[in-house]
Each structure stands twice: as structure tokens, then as C-alpha cells.
Amino acid sequence: MRSESPESKSPPSRVSLLLFFLVLFCGVGAAQKVAITFDDLPLNGDLPVGVTRAEIARDTLAVLKKRHVPAAYGFVNARKLEGNPDAAEALKLWAAAESVGNHTYAHMDLNENPAEAFEREIEQNEPALELVAAKDANWHWLRYPYLREGDTVEKRRAVRAYLQAHQYRVAQVTLDWEDYLWNSAYARCEEKKDAASIAWLRSSYLDIASRYLDLGREMAKLVYGHDINHVLLLHLGAFSSTILPDALDLLQKKGFTLVTLEEAEIDPAYETDPDAGSKYGGTLLEEWMDVRKIPYPPVAKKPYKELAEICK
């Protein structure tokens, strides 16, 4: 792998340098900022019997509104709308209240496909975004499925050039604990009305979330030498409205201030590009850790097996 400092290829602007030094010397304030985003709209994972996608969207939006969460981007896979009025209604509800962005038409894995096919998936997703987005809303944000930006540097650069030519920005991620793992598990336990298992889902989720929030902050300091504005990846699914109030309380407890995606990515960290192919992908911080061969701090293992088997 290439080993280089995390800097942009082109010389930074005066504004970027000013922002950089503000973050460097006043990092305590900047470290508090986090944008919340949701992937896989109109729904990730399974549904409990008798619950609709529209209900999940409506309940989650109610939590966001009640807690005064700044505009949260939801990244859309329009293929899920095909022949599914419930999915269409869920997306309409979201877009009427929050922002939407591009997650490719069918959640394509760039590592497994050529750049040209991936670019077609971006284009194929755009009519749905144009249809549901509010007038003058900026839906030209791309969230890479699986957080994979290409297994080769050539593929990565080709898609990056396409995005720049089509006025897209990359909706990067710095905080992620694979929250989607809890969605289908919750749907099964809710269907069985298994209160004990649901209680474990809640406690295990919050434990992992807490540890990975700390990990993200630690990795930012390893990569950049200071903390940064963060972007949190969540997935809209069956567990969202149930766990979201507790997750928001956790963010507050850890000193985070919620901001929009646009505000979070003002940070100069988001102007940097690891510019390397990656077999695994990952958050912006993980990509830099890998490129610079920085050892990862220890962190608790996620309960993959338990979540796959609970309430079956």
C-alpha cells in the first residue's frame, strides 16, 4: 500500500488552511460536532409482521423532530420502490421532512463491478431523487454502498472524476458500528414479543455504539493529530425509532453536538483523499489507517453470531 500523509493532491486554499488551524488549535469545540445520516432507504432489513415501511419511516421521523435533530440525509436505493407502494410512501414521508441522497439504484458493490456500471447505477437512481426531493434541495451527495470506493486506485479515481464532473459530493463516514445488524434481529423479537431479548438488543446496541464512538474519536486523532467533525452512519430499519432516543442520549452524554452533513463536511479532513484501492473499504478514518499502516486500537467484538441467531 502507498504510505503518504493525509493531504489533498491540490494545494489547499487559504480558507481550508484557516479552517485546519482553527480545528487544530480549537479542537475541543470541533470535536463535538456530528451529522447523523441514514442508509438504505426506504428500508433496511426485515419488517415485523403487521408493520409497514411507512410506519417505520413515520415513527423515526417523529423522533428526529421531537429531538430537534438537524436535517438528516437519507440515502436511497430506488430499486426497492419497484412494485412496492408501501416503500414509495415511506420514501415520500422521509423526503417531505428530511434530505435525500444517492446510494445507487440497487446498492451496487463497486469492488465487484466496473466503474462504468457503478456510474450507470448512480444515474439510474436519480429520477427517484428528483421526483421526491424538495424543490431546490441538494440531492447530489453519494454514499458508497458497503463504504467501498473501489478495489483498485484506477477504479476509485474514475468514479471520483465522474462525481466531480456531475457535481456530487461524497457523503463520507467516520463513525459506524454496523447498526443494521440489529434491525432484522429486532423484527424477529418484536414479532415474538420477546421482551427479554429486546432488552438485550437494546443493551448490546448501546454498548457497541459507545465503544465505537470512542474508537472513531481515537482514530481521528491517530490520523489527523486532533479530532474532527464526524459523520455517523445509521440505517433506517425496524429498530430505528425504538433505539434512536437512547442513541441520541448517548451522543449527548459523550459531548456531541448534532449538525447537518454540510456543516460536518466543512472540516478540512473531508478534503483529503486516501487515493488507494481497498479490498475491504470502510470509513474515511479506516481507509487512512490502512493506507498509513497505523495499528488499530483494541475494541470490543460485535455480537454477530448472537444477533444472527436471536429469536429464531
N, C-alpha and C positions, 0 to 999 in steps of 0.2 A: 504493500500500500504506500501511497505518497505520504510524506510527512512534511507538513508545512504549517505555518501559523494561520489561524482562522481569520483571514482578511480577504476582502473583496479583491478581484483581479484589477479593477479600475481604481484610480486614486480616489480616496474618499473626499466628499465635498466638505466645505467649511462647516456647513450645518451638521453633517454627520460627525465631524471631529468634535464639534462643540457638544453634541449630544453624548458622544462617547465619554468625554471627560466629565460631563455632568453626572453620568451614571457611575463612572469610576470613583469620583470623589464624594458623591452624594448617594451612594448606592443603597443606603438604608431605605430611602423613600421609594426608589425604583423597584427594589426587591419585593415590595408589597403588591405589585400590580399583576393581575392575571385576567385573561379573557377566557370565558367559557364557550366552547363550541361543541356541536353535536354532529355525529356522522350517521350515515346510513338511513337518512330519511327516505320514505315515510316511516320505516320501522326496522329496527334490528332485532333479530331473534324471534322466538315463538310468542304466541299470544295465549293467555289463559282462556279457557273455554268461556264463551259468552262475552268476552271483552273485545272491543273493536280498536282498530288503529286510531280512529278519530278520537275515541275516548282517551287513549293514552296521550295523544298529542294535546288534547284539551286540558287534561289534568296536569301535564308537565308545564304547559304554558301558564296555567293558573299559579303554579308555584313560582315560576320566574317573575310573573307580575307582582305577586304578593311580596316577594323578597326584593323587589326593585333591582333585579339583575339587569345590567346594561344590555343593549341589543346583542343577542346571541346568534351567531351564524349556525344554520343547519345545512349540512352538505348532502346533496340529493343524488340518488341513483334512480333516474326516471323509468328504468325498465320495470321497477316494482309497481308502477302505475298501470301497466298493461292489463286490461280486463279486470281492474280492481277498483270499483267506486269508493270503497272504504279507504283505500290508500290515497286516492285522489282527494277525498275530503280531508284526511289527516294533513296532507301537504298544503291544501288551501288554508286550513286553520293556522298552520305554522307561518306560512308566508304572509298572512294578514297581520301577524303580530311581531314576527321576527325576520331576520335576514336569511337569505338562502345563497348557497354557493354550489360549485360544481364538484362532484365526487366521481365523475364519469358515468356513462349511461348504465353500465352493468357491473360496476365495481371491478374494473379490469386491473389485473396484476401486471404492471409494466415490466417486471422482471421476466415474465413468461411470454411477453409479446413484443413485436417490433414497435418502434416509436411511432411509425405511421398509423398503425392500428390504434394505438393509445390516443393519438391526436383525433382520429375519427370518433372515438368514444366521447371525447370532450365535446366535439361539435354536435354529436347526436343527442347529447344531454341538454343542449342549450335551448331548444324550443320550449321545453317544460319550464325552464327557469324564466324565460321571457314571459311565458303565459301567467305564472303565478306571482312573480316578484312585483313589489310595489313600484309605481311609476318613479323613474329616475333612481331606483335602487341599484347599488353596485353588486351584481352577482358574479363579477369577474374575479373570483377567488377560487383557486383549485386546491382541494385536499387530496393528496395522492392516496388511493386505496392501499391498505396494508402499510402505509408510510414507506412505500418502496418507490424510489425515484430512478431506478434503473440499475441493472446488474453490471453494466459497463459505463465507463465515463462518456463514451460516444453517444450512447442512448440517452443518458442523463442530459448531456449538453444539447442534443437535438430537441428534446421536449422543452427544456428551458428556453431555447431560442424561439420555439413555437409559442410558448406562453407570453414571452416578451412581445412578439410580433402581434399577438392578439389581445394585448393589454390586460393580461391576467397577472395576479399576484399569487404567490404560493402561501397557502394558509399553513404555516409551519406548526409543529407541536413541540413543546418542551416538557410537558407533564402528561403522563399516561400510565394508568395501572390496569389496562385492559378491562375496563368496567363492563364491556359487553359479555364477559364470561358469566356474569350474574343474571343476565336478562332471561334467558331460556330456563335457567335453574329456578328463578322466581316464578315464572309462568307455571311450571310444573307444581311447585309447592303451594302456590295460591290456588290452583285447581283442586288440590287435595285438602286445602285448608289446614295445612300442617304448620301450626303456629311456632313450634319449637324449631323447625327447620328454617322458617322465615327469620326467626330471631338470630339464628346462626349466620344466615346470609347477610343480615344487616351488620352484625359484629365483625365478620370476616372482611366484608367490603370496606368498612371504615378503618379497620386495622391496616389493610393493604394500602388504602388510599393515603393514610397518614404517613406510612413508611416511604411511599413513592413520591409524595410531595417533598419530603425531606431529601430524598435521593436526587430529585430534579434540581433543587437548590444547590446541593453539594456538587453535582456535575457541572452546573453553570459556573461555579467558582473554579473548578478544575480546568474548564475550557477557556473561560474568559478572564479569570482572575478576580471576578466580582459577580454578584448576582445580576439578573436581568429581568426585564418584563417577561412574563410567562404566558403561554397559551396551553390551556387544558383541553384534552380530548376526552369527550364523553360520547356515548351512543344512545340515541333515543330508542327506548325499548320498554318492556313490561315493568321493569324495576324502577324506571326513571322517576316518576312522580313520588314513589314511596320513599326512595333513598335520598332524593335530591335535597330536601330540607336539612337532613343530617350532614350531607356533604358540604352544603353551604355553611353550616355552623362550623364544620371542621376548617374550612378555608379561613373563616373569620378568626377562629381560635389561633390559627397559625400566622395571623397578621397580614393576610392578603386583602387587597382592595380590588374589587371587580371593576374591569374596564372593558371597552369594546375591543374587538380584534384589531381594528385600525389603530387604536391607541397603543395596544400592546406592541404592535409591529413597527411603531415609531423607533423603538430601541435599535441602535446600530447593529446589535447582534444579528438581526434579521436581514441585514445587507450582506452578510457573509455567506459563503457557499463552500461546503467541503469539496465539491468538484471531484468526486471519485465514485466509481461504481461500487455498489454494495449488494452482496448476496442476500443480506437479511433486512436492509433498510432500518427504519427506526426513527426516533425523534431527532430533531436537529442536534441536540446535545449528544445523543448516542452516535450519530454519524461523525461528529467531531472527535469524540472519544476514540472511535475506531481508526479514523484517519491519522490521528496523532499518537495512536497506540498508548493511550492513557489507561492505566488499570482502573477497572470499575470498583467503586466502594462496595462492601458487602451489603446485601439487602435480603429481606425475607422472601422465601419462595412462595409464589402464588398457589392457592389450593386448586390446581387444575383438575386433579382426579376427583376430589370431593365435589366440586361444582358440576362435573360431568355426570356424577352418579346420584346426587341427592334427589330425593322424591321420585325416583324411577320405580 
